[in-house]
Amino acid sequence: MNRSPRILFLRYSILLILFFVTAGLSPHTSAAQTGPRSAAGKLKIWVPAGMIGDDYWIYLNGRLRSAPPRGPDPRNQNFITVPLGNVGSGGNQVREGWEIWTAQGSVLRMRHEEYDNRLNNYINSPAGDTLHFFRAVELSLPPEKYTVEILILSRGTGPGGNYSGSSFPFVITRKYVVDVRPGQMAQIYPGVPDAWSDVRAIPAVRAYRVCPGGPVAPDVEQLQSWARGYMDDPVLQTIRGAGASTRARRKGVVVLDLPPEQGGEREFDGGQVGHMLNAVLAQHELPNHSDVADCQKRYPQFSQSYAVYDKIISDIDKDIESVRKLAADLQRDR
């Protein structure tokens, strides 16, 4: 049967398209474009872990990528960390950075997270990082531009040694932008934010805080005020809301929409949630069942009032336990 040139051309075009499809190609793709995908690159983040310890979390493009524990505590006694700053107009210290000292003198200095020009000499010396100041976190990544942030646990005090009074016990580095290229190693040396502190605040606890006034009924209204302060804590409210929403969760993390000064919307793991809960509890003077039992033993004539007081503490404990459970669940899901 004779076929017109038009029909033969159409049949040839259809067969050619089918060939491209079965071969996994686009009709408009040349053989040069079908080679292997670009090789992965590497990013090495030199964290000053000898100074800050292991309690830090690395974020890439706003997503949590590396979290503790990573091994033994990297802090050591080979150097001391001295804060840099000036006294402001109000008499408070204005923190400007950090200086690293050994018995031989100053080794490194950073101002507002920027190391001075001695960093290159220190890391490129024949002996290398002799103080074990840095710990490398190495990541294999698809080639692209990344924004790196590190969230660091800050233990209770701020510049000048004053209790920070915050239920967000972390500081966040500035954003470090780095270009990861195929088959190459990119490296960055993040600094430590000025507001970081490793001074552990131990709040004073009054003896017999449920009955400090002696043989009188416990102050239930004061306890209710403390309980409201705890329940209304904005960080804790954000944790509760996110924990109740399964849509906001990736495996092992929960998304908290915090104020901009606390980093804004960000993923947190169970360890971070636990640290935030501990910071909230440190802020609020919440007595416990043992405090009630001590006072009840001293003043049994107010047993009924103490029972009411103890019931309020039990209600607070239920909320604390629910947040601890969320933290434990997140850690288990990692």
Secondary structure, 3 states (H helix, E strand, C coil): CCCCHHHHHHHHHHHHHHHHHHCCCCCCCCHHHHCCCCCCEEEEEEECHHHHCCCEEEEECCEEEECCCCCCCCCCCCCEEEEEEEECCCCCEEEEEEEEEECCEEEEEEECCEECCHHHHHHHCCCCCCCCCCEEEEEEECCEEEEEEEEEECCCECHHHCECCCCCCEEECCCEEEEECCCCEEEECCCCCCCCCCCCCCCCCCCCCCCCCCCCCCCHHHHHHHHHHHHCCHHHHHHHHHHCCHHHEECCEEEEECCHHHCCEEEECHHHHHHHHHHHHHHCCCCCHHHHHHHHHHCHHHHHHHHHHHHHHHHHHHHHHHHHHHHHHHHHHC
